[in-house]
Amino acid sequence: MPVITLPYDPVIGPIFTFGASRPLSSLPEGETQAIVWLRALIDTGCSQISITPAAAERIGLSRIGKAEVASTTEIIESDVFLGDLYIPFGEPADRYNHYFRDIRFLEFRFGNVNFDILVGRDVLSLGLFQMNGITRQFTFAW
């Protein structure tokens, strides 16, 4: 079972590098995937993994639909993208990573300079996530 344990800044939260690419299921035969490594905030209050429009465009993710997103103040309609998600667990990251195919990414419109992805409970439920406030470390095992 791959496990990562990393420090986090309590002001920002647990930030980790995730990879994303166009889904292998949609690539023409013979074309290889190009993984784009992005900084992600692990957000237990977020129900679905979300990505900024700029990051989705950089990766080349295709829009597959729309979904309503509820925040504490409003409900807005956002794009839904399909892609593959990569979690590095060794060095080099492009060689030692675990992937999840055909993940639905929800559009995250309110970007932040610290991250491009919000990792929600849909991904966290695939493994075990723990934060230790005393040591300022988080662990994710899947």
N, CA, C and O atoms as a MOPAC input file, in Angstrom:
PM7 MOZYME 1SCF
protein

 N      0.84200 1    -1.17500 1     0.00000 1
 C      0.00000 1     0.00000 1     0.00000 1
 C      0.88800 1     1.23900 1     0.00000 1
 O      1.63000 1     1.44900 1     0.96000 1
 N      0.83800 1     2.07200 1    -1.04800 1
 C      1.62800 1     3.30700 1    -1.04600 1
 C      1.16700 1     4.26600 1     0.04900 1
 O     -0.02700 1     4.40300 1     0.31300 1
 N      2.12900 1     4.92000 1     0.67400 1
 C      1.85300 1     5.86700 1     1.75600 1
 C      2.76100 1     7.07200 1     1.57400 1
 O      3.94600 1     6.93100 1     1.27000 1
 N      2.19400 1     8.25700 1     1.76300 1
 C      2.99700 1     9.47500 1     1.78800 1
 C      2.74000 1    10.18400 1     3.10600 1
 O      1.60200 1    10.23200 1     3.57500 1
 N      3.77100 1    10.72700 1     3.70000 1
 C      3.65800 1    11.56700 1     4.88700 1
 C      4.49900 1    12.80000 1     4.63500 1
 O      5.69800 1    12.70000 1     4.37200 1
 N      3.87400 1    13.96000 1     4.71500 1
 C      4.54800 1    15.21900 1     4.41300 1
 C      4.16700 1    16.28500 1     5.43600 1
 O      3.10400 1    16.20400 1     6.05200 1
 N      5.02900 1    17.27900 1     5.61700 1
 C      4.68900 1    18.39700 1     6.50100 1
 C      3.66900 1    19.31700 1     5.82500 1
 O      3.53200 1    19.31200 1     4.60100 1
 N      2.96200 1    20.09800 1     6.62700 1
 C      2.05500 1    21.09400 1     6.06100 1
 C      2.11000 1    22.37600 1     6.87300 1
 O      2.45100 1    22.37600 1     8.05500 1
 N      1.76600 1    23.46300 1     6.20800 1
 C      1.69700 1    24.77500 1     6.84200 1
 C      0.27600 1    24.93800 1     7.39000 1
 O     -0.67700 1    24.90900 1     6.61200 1
 N      0.10600 1    25.10900 1     8.69800 1
 C     -1.24800 1    25.20100 1     9.25400 1
 C     -2.01900 1    26.43500 1     8.77700 1
 O     -3.24400 1    26.47500 1     8.89200 1
 N     -1.33400 1    27.42200 1     8.25600 1
 C     -2.01700 1    28.61400 1     7.73500 1
 C     -2.65900 1    28.31500 1     6.37800 1
 O     -3.75600 1    28.79500 1     6.09200 1
 N     -1.98800 1    27.53100 1     5.55100 1
 C     -2.48600 1    27.21000 1     4.20900 1
 C     -3.24300 1    25.89000 1     4.21500 1
 O     -4.33600 1    25.80200 1     3.65700 1
 N     -2.67500 1    24.86700 1     4.83800 1
 C     -3.26700 1    23.53600 1     4.84100 1
 C     -2.33000 1    22.55000 1     4.16000 1
 O     -1.23100 1    22.91300 1     3.74200 1
 N     -2.77200 1    21.29700 1     4.05100 1
 C     -1.92400 1    20.27200 1     3.43500 1
 C     -1.88600 1    20.41300 1     1.91400 1
 O     -2.87700 1    20.17900 1     1.22200 1
 N     -0.71700 1    20.80000 1     1.42100 1
 C     -0.51700 1    20.96200 1    -0.02100 1
 C      0.39700 1    19.84400 1    -0.49600 1
 O      1.37800 1    19.50100 1     0.16400 1
 N      0.06100 1    19.28500 1    -1.64600 1
 C      0.77400 1    18.13500 1    -2.17100 1
 C      0.78600 1    18.22800 1    -3.69100 1
 O     -0.10500 1    18.84500 1    -4.27500 1
 N      1.75900 1    17.63900 1    -4.33000 1
 C      1.83800 1    17.64400 1    -5.78800 1
 C      1.10400 1    16.43000 1    -6.34900 1
 O      1.43500 1    15.28700 1    -6.03200 1
 N      0.11600 1    16.69000 1    -7.17500 1
 C     -0.62000 1    15.65300 1    -7.89300 1
 C     -0.36300 1    15.84100 1    -9.37800 1
 O     -0.05500 1    16.94600 1    -9.82400 1
 N     -0.48900 1    14.77900 1   -10.13200 1
 C     -0.38600 1    14.85200 1   -11.58200 1
 C     -1.75100 1    14.66600 1   -12.20800 1
 O     -2.60900 1    13.97200 1   -11.66200 1
 N     -1.94600 1    15.28400 1   -13.35000 1
 C     -3.18500 1    15.10700 1   -14.09400 1
 C     -2.84300 1    15.05900 1   -15.57500 1
 O     -1.85100 1    15.64000 1   -16.01600 1
 N     -3.66700 1    14.36800 1   -16.32500 1
 C     -3.46200 1    14.26800 1   -17.76200 1
 C     -4.79500 1    14.05500 1   -18.45000 1
 O     -5.81600 1    13.79300 1   -17.81500 1
 N     -4.75500 1    14.17600 1   -19.76100 1
 C     -5.93100 1    13.78800 1   -20.53700 1
 C     -6.17300 1    12.30800 1   -20.27000 1
 O     -5.21600 1    11.55700 1   -20.08200 1
 N     -7.41800 1    11.87500 1   -20.24800 1
 C     -7.68100 1    10.46700 1   -19.92900 1
 C     -7.13900 1     9.53200 1   -21.00000 1
 O     -7.30300 1     9.76900 1   -22.19700 1
 N     -6.49500 1     8.47500 1   -20.54800 1
 C     -5.95700 1     7.47600 1   -21.47200 1
 C     -7.06900 1     6.91400 1   -22.34400 1
 O     -6.84100 1     6.58500 1   -23.50800 1
 N     -8.27000 1     6.80300 1   -21.78700 1
 C     -9.40300 1     6.24000 1   -22.52300 1
 C     -9.81400 1     7.08000 1   -23.72700 1
 O    -10.52000 1     6.58400 1   -24.60500 1
 N     -9.38700 1     8.34000 1   -23.78900 1
 C     -9.78700 1     9.20700 1   -24.90500 1
 C     -8.65700 1     9.49300 1   -25.89100 1
 O     -8.87100 1    10.18000 1   -26.88900 1
 N     -7.46400 1     8.97700 1   -25.62700 1
 C     -6.33000 1     9.26000 1   -26.50300 1
 C     -6.34900 1     8.35900 1   -27.73600 1
 O     -6.70800 1     7.18500 1   -27.64700 1
 N     -5.96400 1     8.90900 1   -28.87900 1
 C     -5.84200 1     8.05900 1   -30.06600 1
 C     -4.76600 1     6.99200 1   -29.85000 1
 O     -3.81900 1     7.20100 1   -29.09200 1
 N     -4.91700 1     5.86600 1   -30.51400 1
 C     -3.96200 1     4.76700 1   -30.37000 1
 C     -2.55100 1     5.24600 1   -30.71400 1
 O     -2.32600 1     5.89700 1   -31.73500 1
 N     -1.61500 1     4.90800 1   -29.83900 1
 C     -0.21700 1     5.28100 1   -30.05200 1
 C      0.19600 1     6.59200 1   -29.41200 1
 O      1.38900 1     6.86200 1   -29.28100 1
 N     -0.76400 1     7.41000 1   -29.01300 1
 C     -0.42500 1     8.68200 1   -28.36400 1
 C     -0.16200 1     8.43300 1   -26.88500 1
 O     -0.90900 1     7.70500 1   -26.23100 1
 N      0.89800 1     9.03500 1   -26.36000 1
 C      1.23200 1     8.84900 1   -24.94800 1
 C      0.66200 1     9.99800 1   -24.11500 1
 O      0.42200 1    11.09700 1   -24.61600 1
 N      0.45600 1     9.71400 1   -22.85100 1
 C     -0.06200 1    10.72700 1   -21.94700 1
 C      1.04400 1    11.68200 1   -21.52900 1
 O      2.19000 1    11.28000 1   -21.32600 1
 N      0.68200 1    12.94900 1   -21.40500 1
 C      1.59000 1    13.96600 1   -20.87800 1
 C      1.05600 1    14.37000 1   -19.50200 1
 O      0.02600 1    15.03600 1   -19.39400 1
 N      1.76800 1    13.96000 1   -18.46100 1
 C      1.33800 1    14.28100 1   -17.10300 1
 C      1.81000 1    15.69200 1   -16.75300 1
 O      2.97800 1    16.03000 1   -16.94400 1
 N      0.89900 1    16.50200 1   -16.24500 1
 C      1.21600 1    17.84800 1   -15.76300 1
 C      1.13000 1    17.78500 1   -14.24100 1
 O      0.10300 1    17.39900 1   -13.68400 1
 N      2.21700 1    18.16800 1   -13.57500 1
 C      2.26400 1    18.11300 1   -12.10800 1
 C      1.80700 1    19.44700 1   -11.55000 1
 O      2.32800 1    20.50000 1   -11.91700 1
 N      0.81800 1    19.39100 1   -10.64900 1
 C      0.18700 1    20.58200 1   -10.09100 1
 C      0.14800 1    20.49900 1    -8.57200 1
 O      0.12700 1    19.41500 1    -7.98900 1
 N      0.13900 1    21.66400 1    -7.95100 1
 C      0.01300 1    21.70900 1    -6.48800 1
 C     -1.46400 1    21.65400 1    -6.13100 1
 O     -2.29500 1    22.34200 1    -6.72400 1
 N     -1.76800 1    20.81700 1    -5.14600 1
 C     -3.15200 1    20.60200 1    -4.74900 1
 C     -3.30800 1    20.78900 1    -3.24500 1
 O     -2.42900 1    20.42700 1    -2.46300 1
 N     -4.43000 1    21.35500 1    -2.86100 1
 C     -4.78800 1    21.49200 1    -1.45300 1
 C     -5.74800 1    20.36300 1    -1.10400 1
 O     -6.77500 1    20.19300 1    -1.76200 1
 N     -5.42200 1    19.60100 1    -0.08600 1
 C     -6.33200 1    18.57300 1     0.38600 1
 C     -7.38600 1    19.27000 1     1.24400 1
 O     -7.06700 1    19.88300 1     2.26300 1
 N     -8.65300 1    19.16600 1     0.81300 1
 C     -9.75100 1    19.90400 1     1.43100 1
 C    -10.87200 1    18.93300 1     1.79700 1
 O    -11.64800 1    18.52000 1     0.93500 1
 N    -10.95300 1    18.57500 1     3.06800 1
 C    -11.96100 1    17.61000 1     3.50600 1
 C    -13.37600 1    18.17700 1     3.43900 1
 O    -14.34300 1    17.42400 1     3.55000 1
 N    -13.51400 1    19.47200 1     3.26100 1
 C    -14.83100 1    20.08000 1     3.10600 1
 C    -15.30800 1    20.09900 1     1.66700 1
 O    -16.45100 1    20.46400 1     1.39200 1
 N    -14.45300 1    19.71400 1     0.76400 1
 C    -14.76700 1    19.68000 1    -0.66400 1
 C    -15.25400 1    18.27400 1    -1.02600 1
 O    -14.58800 1    17.29100 1    -0.69900 1
 N    -16.38300 1    18.16900 1    -1.68300 1
 C    -16.93200 1    16.83900 1    -1.97000 1
 C    -16.30700 1    16.20000 1    -3.20500 1
 O    -16.22300 1    14.97400 1    -3.27500 1
 N    -15.86600 1    16.99100 1    -4.17800 1
 C    -15.34100 1    16.43700 1    -5.42800 1
 C    -14.06000 1    17.15700 1    -5.81800 1
 O    -13.93200 1    18.36500 1    -5.61800 1
 N    -13.11400 1    16.41300 1    -6.37500 1
 C    -11.86300 1    17.01700 1    -6.82000 1
 C    -12.18500 1    18.12300 1    -7.82200 1
 O    -13.02100 1    17.95300 1    -8.70900 1
 N    -11.51200 1    19.24500 1    -7.66600 1
 C    -11.79300 1    20.41700 1    -8.48800 1
 C    -10.49400 1    20.98300 1    -9.03400 1
 O     -9.43700 1    20.83900 1    -8.41900 1
 N    -10.57600 1    21.62500 1   -10.18900 1
 C     -9.40100 1    22.14400 1   -10.87300 1
 C     -9.70300 1    23.52500 1   -11.44100 1
 O    -10.83000 1    23.79900 1   -11.85300 1
 N     -8.69600 1    24.39300 1   -11.46200 1
 C     -8.90000 1    25.71600 1   -12.04300 1
 C     -9.03000 1    25.59300 1   -13.56100 1
 O     -8.45800 1    24.67900 1   -14.15600 1
 N     -9.77400 1    26.49800 1   -14.19300 1
 C     -9.89800 1    26.45600 1   -15.65300 1
 C     -8.54000 1    26.57300 1   -16.35600 1
 O     -8.32100 1    25.93000 1   -17.38300 1
 N     -7.63100 1    27.38400 1   -15.81300 1
 C     -6.31000 1    27.54700 1   -16.44000 1
 C     -5.52300 1    26.23400 1   -16.40900 1
 O     -4.85800 1    25.88800 1   -17.38500 1
 N     -5.59600 1    25.50400 1   -15.29500 1
 C     -4.89200 1    24.22000 1   -15.20100 1
 C     -5.53400 1    23.19400 1   -16.13100 1
 O     -4.82900 1    22.43200 1   -16.79200 1
 N     -6.85700 1    23.16900 1   -16.18800 1
 C     -7.54700 1    22.23300 1   -17.08900 1
 C     -7.15900 1    22.49700 1   -18.53800 1
 O     -6.96500 1    21.56100 1   -19.31400 1
 N     -7.04900 1    23.76100 1   -18.89800 1
 C     -6.64500 1    24.11300 1   -20.26000 1
 C     -5.20000 1    23.71300 1   -20.52400 1
 O     -4.88900 1    23.19500 1   -21.59600 1
 N     -4.31000 1    23.94800 1   -19.55500 1
 C     -2.89800 1    23.58900 1   -19.71000 1
 C     -2.73400 1    22.08000 1   -19.92900 1
 O     -1.88300 1    21.65700 1   -20.71100 1
 N     -3.54000 1    21.27600 1   -19.24700 1
 C     -3.47500 1    19.82400 1   -19.38600 1
 C     -4.13000 1    19.37200 1   -20.68600 1
 O     -3.73200 1    18.36400 1   -21.27000 1
 N     -5.13300 1    20.11600 1   -21.13500 1
 C     -5.88100 1    19.73600 1   -22.33200 1
 C     -7.10100 1    18.89400 1   -22.02000 1
 O     -7.53800 1    18.09400 1   -22.84800 1
 N     -7.66100 1    19.07300 1   -20.80600 1
 C     -8.83600 1    18.30400 1   -20.42000 1
 C    -10.04800 1    18.75900 1   -21.22500 1
 O    -10.22000 1    19.95100 1   -21.48100 1
 N    -10.87700 1    17.81500 1   -21.61800 1
 C    -12.09300 1    18.12000 1   -22.35600 1
 C    -13.25800 1    18.29200 1   -21.39100 1
 O    -13.37400 1    17.58400 1   -20.39100 1
 N    -14.11600 1    19.25200 1   -21.71800 1
 C    -15.33400 1    19.42900 1   -20.93100 1
 C    -16.29900 1    18.31600 1   -21.31100 1
 O    -16.49700 1    18.03400 1   -22.49200 1
 N    -16.89600 1    17.68600 1   -20.30800 1
 C    -17.84300 1    16.61000 1   -20.58700 1
 C    -19.24700 1    16.93100 1   -20.10500 1
 O    -20.16900 1    16.13500 1   -20.28100 1
 N    -19.40700 1    18.10200 1   -19.49700 1
 C    -20.72500 1    18.48100 1   -19.02600 1
 C    -20.67400 1    19.64100 1   -18.05500 1
 O    -19.66000 1    20.32400 1   -17.91400 1
 N    -21.79200 1    19.84100 1   -17.39500 1
 C    -21.93400 1    20.91000 1   -16.39800 1
 C    -22.51300 1    20.30800 1   -15.12200 1
 O    -23.18100 1    19.27400 1   -15.15200 1
 N    -22.24500 1    20.97500 1   -14.00200 1
 C    -22.79700 1    20.54800 1   -12.71200 1
 C    -23.02300 1    21.77500 1   -11.84500 1
 O    -22.30800 1    22.77100 1   -11.96100 1
 N    -24.01900 1    21.69700 1   -10.98100 1
 C    -24.26000 1    22.77500 1   -10.02400 1
 C    -23.34900 1    22.58500 1    -8.82500 1
 O    -23.19900 1    21.48200 1    -8.30000 1
 N    -22.74300 1    23.69000 1    -8.40400 1
 C    -21.85000 1    23.66500 1    -7.25300 1
 C    -22.42900 1    24.58800 1    -6.19300 1
 O    -22.71800 1    25.75600 1    -6.45400 1
 N    -22.59200 1    24.04400 1    -4.99500 1
 C    -23.14000 1    24.83100 1    -3.88600 1
 C    -22.00700 1    25.24400 1    -2.95700 1
 O    -21.20600 1    24.41500 1    -2.52300 1
 N    -21.95200 1    26.53700 1    -2.66100 1
 C    -21.01700 1    27.04900 1    -1.66000 1
 C    -21.85000 1    27.51800 1    -0.46800 1
 O    -23.05900 1    27.29600 1    -0.41500 1
 N    -21.20100 1    28.15400 1     0.46300 1
 C    -21.94600 1    28.65600 1     1.62400 1
 C    -22.83000 1    29.84600 1     1.27700 1
 O    -23.74000 1    30.18100 1     2.03500 1
 N    -22.57400 1    30.49100 1     0.13400 1
 C    -23.32400 1    31.69100 1    -0.20400 1
 C    -24.14300 1    31.60900 1    -1.48400 1
 O    -25.04100 1    32.42700 1    -1.68400 1
 N    -23.85600 1    30.63500 1    -2.36500 1
 C    -24.56000 1    30.60400 1    -3.63800 1
 C    -24.45300 1    29.23600 1    -4.30300 1
 O    -23.69900 1    28.36500 1    -3.86800 1
 N    -25.23100 1    29.07700 1    -5.36700 1
 C    -25.14500 1    27.89600 1    -6.22600 1
 C    -24.79600 1    28.39700 1    -7.61500 1
 O    -25.48000 1    29.26200 1    -8.16400 1
 N    -23.71100 1    27.84100 1    -8.19100 1
 C    -23.29000 1    28.24500 1    -9.53000 1
 C    -23.13800 1    26.99700 1   -10.39800 1
 O    -22.97300 1    25.88700 1    -9.89300 1
 N    -23.19700 1    27.20100 1   -11.69900 1
 C    -22.98800 1    26.11200 1   -12.63600 1
 C    -21.52900 1    26.11400 1   -13.06600 1
 O    -20.98300 1    27.15500 1   -13.43100 1
 N    -20.90400 1    24.95000 1   -13.01900 1
 C    -19.49000 1    24.82600 1   -13.37600 1
 C    -19.29800 1    23.71900 1   -14.38700 1
 O    -20.11400 1    22.80400 1   -14.49400 1
 N    -18.19500 1    23.81600 1   -15.13300 1
 C    -17.84200 1    22.77800 1   -16.09700 1
 C    -17.33600 1    21.53300 1   -15.37600 1
 O    -16.80900 1    21.61200 1   -14.26600 1
 N    -17.50400 1    20.39600 1   -16.01900 1
 C    -16.95900 1    19.13100 1   -15.54000 1
 C    -15.99400 1    18.63400 1   -16.60600 1
 O    -16.31500 1    18.62800 1   -17.79400 1
 N    -14.80600 1    18.21700 1   -16.17000 1
 C    -13.76900 1    17.71800 1   -17.06200 1
 C    -13.49300 1    16.25300 1   -16.73900 1
 O    -13.74600 1    15.80300 1   -15.62100 1
 N    -12.97800 1    15.51100 1   -17.71100 1
 C    -12.57800 1    14.12900 1   -17.49000 1
 C    -11.08000 1    14.02800 1   -17.67100 1
 O    -10.53000 1    14.51800 1   -18.65700 1
 N    -10.41200 1    13.38500 1   -16.71000 1
 C     -8.96100 1    13.23700 1   -16.79400 1
 C     -8.48400 1    12.08300 1   -15.94100 1
 O     -9.27200 1    11.43500 1   -15.25100 1
 N     -7.19700 1    11.83200 1   -15.99200 1
 C     -6.56300 1    10.83300 1   -15.14100 1
 C     -5.77300 1    11.55600 1   -14.06400 1
 O     -5.18700 1    12.60800 1   -14.31700 1
 N     -5.75700 1    10.99200 1   -12.86400 1
 C     -5.09500 1    11.58800 1   -11.70800 1
 C     -3.92800 1    10.71100 1   -11.28700 1
 O     -4.04500 1     9.48600 1   -11.24900 1
 N     -2.79800 1    11.34200 1   -10.96900 1
 C     -1.58700 1    10.62000 1   -10.56500 1
 C     -1.13200 1    11.09400 1    -9.19900 1
 O     -1.10300 1    12.29300 1    -8.92200 1
 N     -0.77600 1    10.13900 1    -8.34500 1
 C     -0.25100 1    10.45500 1    -7.02400 1
 C      1.16400 1     9.90100 1    -6.95200 1
 O      1.34900 1     8.68400 1    -6.98400 1
 N      2.17400 1    10.77500 1    -6.85600 1
 C      3.54800 1    10.28000 1    -6.76000 1
 C      3.84000 1     9.74300 1    -5.36300 1
 O      3.39800 1    10.31500 1    -4.36600 1
 N      4.58000 1     8.65200 1    -5.29800 1
 C      4.96300 1     8.11600 1    -3.98600 1
 C      6.42700 1     7.74000 1    -3.94300 1
 O      6.84200 1     6.98000 1    -3.06800 1
 N      7.21400 1     8.25200 1    -4.86200 1
 C      8.64800 1     7.99600 1    -4.88000 1
 C      9.33300 1     8.93400 1    -5.84300 1
 O      8.68100 1     9.74500 1    -6.50100 1
 N     10.63500 1     8.83000 1    -5.92900 1
 C     11.39700 1     9.66300 1    -6.85500 1
 C     12.04200 1     8.77500 1    -7.90100 1
 O     12.57700 1     7.72700 1    -7.53800 1
 N     12.02500 1     9.12400 1    -9.15500 1
 C     11.35600 1    10.31000 1    -9.70800 1
 C      9.84500 1    10.09700 1    -9.79600 1
 O      9.37300 1     8.98100 1   -10.01200 1
 N      9.10600 1    11.17600 1    -9.62700 1
 C      7.64700 1    11.10700 1    -9.56600 1
 C      7.05100 1    10.53800 1   -10.85000 1
 O      6.02800 1     9.85500 1   -10.81100 1
 N      7.68700 1    10.81600 1   -11.98900 1
 C      7.11300 1    10.32900 1   -13.24400 1
 C      7.29000 1     8.82200 1   -13.41400 1
 O      6.69100 1     8.22800 1   -14.31000 1
 N      8.09200 1     8.20900 1   -12.57800 1
 C      8.28800 1     6.75400 1   -12.65500 1
 C      7.52500 1     6.02000 1   -11.56800 1
 O      6.99500 1     4.93500 1   -11.80700 1
 N      7.46200 1     6.59800 1   -10.37500 1
 C      6.80400 1     5.95700 1    -9.24900 1
 C      5.55200 1     6.73500 1    -8.88800 1
 O      5.58000 1     7.63200 1    -8.04600 1
 N      4.47200 1     6.38300 1    -9.52900 1
 C      3.21900 1     7.04100 1    -9.20000 1
 C      2.07800 1     6.04600 1    -9.34500 1
 O      2.18700 1     5.03400 1   -10.03800 1
 N      1.00600 1     6.35900 1    -8.68400 1
 C     -0.20200 1     5.55200 1    -8.76200 1
 C     -1.22100 1     6.37900 1    -9.53300 1
 O     -1.26100 1     7.60100 1    -9.38700 1
 N     -2.02700 1     5.74500 1   -10.33400 1
 C     -2.98900 1     6.51400 1   -11.11800 1
 C     -4.41700 1     6.05200 1   -10.86800 1
 O     -4.68100 1     4.90400 1   -10.50800 1
 N     -5.31400 1     6.99000 1   -11.07300 1
 C     -6.74700 1     6.73600 1   -11.05000 1
 C     -7.27400 1     7.20100 1   -12.39900 1
 O     -7.11800 1     8.36800 1   -12.76000 1
 N     -7.88900 1     6.30600 1   -13.13700 1
 C     -8.36900 1     6.59400 1   -14.48900 1
 C     -9.77300 1     7.19200 1   -14.47100 1
 O    -10.59700 1     6.88900 1   -13.60700 1
 N    -10.01100 1     8.05300 1   -15.46100 1
 C    -11.33100 1     8.62500 1   -15.73300 1
 C    -11.96900 1     9.26100 1   -14.50300 1
 O    -13.08200 1     8.91900 1   -14.10500 1
 N    -11.23500 1    10.18600 1   -13.92100 1
 C    -11.71500 1    10.95900 1   -12.77300 1
 C    -12.44400 1    12.20000 1   -13.28900 1
 O    -11.98200 1    12.86200 1   -14.21800 1
 N    -13.56900 1    12.50000 1   -12.68300 1
 C    -14.31900 1    13.71300 1   -13.05100 1
 C    -13.79900 1    14.87300 1   -12.21100 1
 O    -13.88200 1    14.84400 1   -10.98300 1
 N    -13.26600 1    15.89000 1   -12.87200 1
 C    -12.77400 1    17.10100 1   -12.22200 1
 C    -13.83500 1    18.18000 1   -12.37200 1
 O    -14.32800 1    18.42400 1   -13.47400 1
 N    -14.18100 1    18.81500 1   -11.28700 1
 C    -15.12400 1    19.92200 1   -11.30600 1
 C    -14.35100 1    21.22600 1   -11.44200 1
 O    -13.26400 1    21.36700 1   -10.88200 1
 N    -14.89900 1    22.16800 1   -12.17500 1
 C    -14.24800 1    23.46700 1   -12.34700 1
 C    -14.20600 1    24.22400 1   -11.02100 1
 O    -15.21000 1    24.33600 1   -10.31700 1
 N    -13.02500 1    24.73500 1   -10.70100 1
 C    -12.79800 1    25.51800 1    -9.48600 1
 C    -12.44400 1    26.93000 1    -9.93500 1
 O    -11.31600 1    27.17900 1   -10.35900 1
 N    -13.38700 1    27.84900 1    -9.84900 1
 C    -13.21000 1    29.19000 1   -10.41100 1
 C    -12.39600 1    30.14000 1    -9.55400 1
 O    -11.83400 1    31.10900 1   -10.06600 1
 N    -12.32600 1    29.88100 1    -8.28200 1
 C    -11.68100 1    30.83800 1    -7.39600 1
 C    -10.26100 1    30.37800 1    -7.10600 1
 O     -9.98400 1    29.80300 1    -6.05300 1
 N     -9.36700 1    30.63700 1    -8.05000 1
 C     -7.99400 1    30.17700 1    -7.94800 1
 C     -7.25100 1    30.77400 1    -6.77000 1
 O     -7.67800 1    31.76400 1    -6.17500 1
 N     -6.14200 1    30.15700 1    -6.45100 1
 C     -5.30300 1    30.55700 1    -5.33700 1
 C     -3.85800 1    30.41700 1    -5.79200 1
 O     -3.53600 1    29.49200 1    -6.53700 1
 N     -2.99500 1    31.30600 1    -5.36400 1
 C     -1.59800 1    31.24400 1    -5.80000 1
 C     -0.88100 1    30.01500 1    -5.25500 1
 O      0.17100 1    29.64300 1    -5.77600 1
 N     -1.42000 1    29.37700 1    -4.22200 1
 C     -0.75400 1    28.23600 1    -3.60900 1
 C     -1.10300 1    26.89500 1    -4.24800 1
 O     -0.37100 1    25.92500 1    -4.05100 1
 N     -2.19800 1    26.80600 1    -5.00900 1
 C     -2.61700 1    25.52000 1    -5.56000 1
 C     -3.53100 1    25.70600 1    -6.77300 1
 O     -4.13800 1    26.76100 1    -6.95600 1
 N     -3.61600 1    24.63800 1    -7.60900 1
 C     -4.48400 1    24.60200 1    -8.78200 1
 C     -5.60200 1    23.57100 1    -8.66500 1
 O     -6.54300 1    23.56900 1    -9.45800 1
 N     -5.48900 1    22.70000 1    -7.67100 1
 C     -6.46500 1    21.62500 1    -7.49300 1
 C     -6.92700 1    21.60800 1    -6.03400 1
 O     -6.13700 1    21.82700 1    -5.11600 1
 N     -8.21400 1    21.34400 1    -5.84100 1
 C     -8.74600 1    21.01400 1    -4.52100 1
 C     -9.02700 1    19.51700 1    -4.53700 1
 O     -9.79900 1    19.03600 1    -5.36700 1
 N     -8.41000 1    18.79000 1    -3.63200 1
 C     -8.63500 1    17.34400 1    -3.54700 1
 C     -9.73400 1    17.11000 1    -2.52700 1
 O     -9.57000 1    17.39400 1    -1.34000 1
 N    -10.84900 1    16.59300 1    -3.00200 1
 C    -12.01000 1    16.41100 1    -2.14600 1
 C    -12.18200 1    14.99400 1    -1.63600 1
 O    -11.33000 1    14.12400 1    -1.81400 1
 N    -13.32300 1    14.80500 1    -0.99600 1
 C    -13.61000 1    13.52300 1    -0.36100 1
 C    -13.74700 1    12.38400 1    -1.35400 1
 O    -13.55700 1    11.22700 1    -0.97900 1
 N    -14.07700 1    12.67500 1    -2.63000 1
 C    -14.18200 1    11.59800 1    -3.61000 1
 C    -12.84300 1    10.89300 1    -3.80200 1
 O    -12.81100 1     9.67600 1    -3.98500 1
 N    -11.74600 1    11.63200 1    -3.76400 1
 C    -10.41000 1    11.04100 1    -3.88000 1
 C     -9.94600 1    10.52600 1    -2.52400 1
 O     -9.39600 1     9.42800 1    -2.43400 1
 N    -10.16100 1    11.30100 1    -1.47700 1
 C     -9.72600 1    10.89100 1    -0.14000 1
 C    -10.39200 1     9.58500 1     0.29200 1
 O     -9.80200 1     8.81100 1     1.04600 1
 N    -11.61600 1     9.33500 1    -0.17900 1
 C    -12.31900 1     8.10700 1     0.20000 1
 C    -11.71400 1     6.86400 1    -0.45700 1
 O    -12.07700 1     5.74000 1    -0.10800 1
 N    -10.79700 1     7.05900 1    -1.40300 1
 C    -10.11600 1     5.93000 1    -2.03300 1
 C     -9.00600 1     5.37600 1    -1.14600 1
 O     -8.42400 1     4.33500 1    -1.45000 1
 N     -8.71400 1     6.07100 1    -0.05300 1
 C     -7.64200 1     5.63200 1     0.83800 1
 C     -7.90700 1     6.09600 1     2.25500 1
 O     -9.05300 1     6.21700 1     2.68700 1
 N     -6.83100 1     6.35000 1     2.96000 1
 C     -6.90200 1     6.80900 1     4.34500 1
 C     -6.13600 1     8.12400 1     4.44500 1
 O     -4.96500 1     8.18900 1     4.07200 1
 N     -6.78800 1     9.17000 1     4.94400 1
 C     -6.16500 1    10.48000 1     5.10300 1
 C     -6.16300 1    10.83700 1     6.58000 1
 O     -7.16900 1    10.67800 1     7.27000 1
 N     -5.01600 1    11.32400 1     7.06000 1
 C     -4.90500 1    11.71300 1     8.46700 1
 C     -4.03400 1    12.95900 1     8.57400 1
 O     -3.01900 1    13.07700 1     7.88800 1
 N     -4.43800 1    13.89000 1     9.44300 1
 C     -3.63200 1    15.07300 1     9.74600 1
 C     -3.23900 1    15.02000 1    11.21600 1
 O     -4.04800 1    14.66800 1    12.07500 1
 N     -1.99000 1    15.37200 1    11.49400 1
 C     -1.50800 1    15.43100 1    12.87100 1
 C     -1.12400 1    16.88300 1    13.14000 1
 O     -0.08300 1    17.35300 1    12.68200 1
 N     -1.97000 1    17.58600 1    13.88400 1
 C     -1.73700 1    19.00500 1    14.14900 1
 C     -0.51500 1    19.27200 1    14.99900 1
 O      0.12400 1    20.31300 1    14.84900 1
 N     -0.17700 1    18.35400 1    15.89000 1
 C      0.97700 1    18.55700 1    16.77100 1
 C      2.28400 1    18.51700 1    15.98000 1
 O      3.16300 1    19.35400 1    16.18300 1
 N      2.41000 1    17.53300 1    15.07100 1
 C      3.63900 1    17.41400 1    14.27900 1
 C      3.57500 1    18.20400 1    12.97900 1
 O      4.57900 1    18.34400 1    12.28000 1
 N      2.37700 1    18.72500 1    12.65500 1
 C      2.14500 1    19.44900 1    11.40200 1
 C      2.51300 1    18.58800 1    10.20000 1
 O      3.21900 1    19.02100 1     9.28900 1
 N      2.01800 1    17.36800 1    10.22600 1
 C      2.22000 1    16.44400 1     9.11700 1
 C      0.88500 1    15.83400 1     8.72500 1
 O     -0.03000 1    15.72200 1     9.54000 1
 N      0.79000 1    15.43900 1     7.44500 1
 C     -0.38700 1    14.70800 1     6.99800 1
 C      0.09000 1    13.42100 1     6.32400 1
 O      1.20000 1    13.33600 1     5.79900 1
 N     -0.79400 1    12.42800 1     6.36100 1
 C     -0.50700 1    11.13700 1     5.76400 1
 C     -1.67000 1    10.74700 1     4.88000 1
 O     -2.83100 1    10.90200 1     5.25900 1
 N     -1.35300 1    10.23700 1     3.68900 1
 C     -2.37000 1     9.68600 1     2.79900 1
 C     -1.88100 1     8.33100 1     2.34600 1
 O     -0.77700 1     8.21500 1     1.81200 1
 N     -2.67700 1     7.31400 1     2.54900 1
 C     -2.36900 1     5.94300 1     2.13500 1
 C     -3.50900 1     5.45700 1     1.24900 1
 O     -4.68000 1     5.73500 1     1.50700 1
 N     -3.14500 1     4.73200 1     0.21000 1
 C     -4.18300 1     4.22700 1    -0.70400 1
 C     -3.80700 1     2.87300 1    -1.23000 1
 O     -4.55400 1     2.28600 1    -2.01200 1

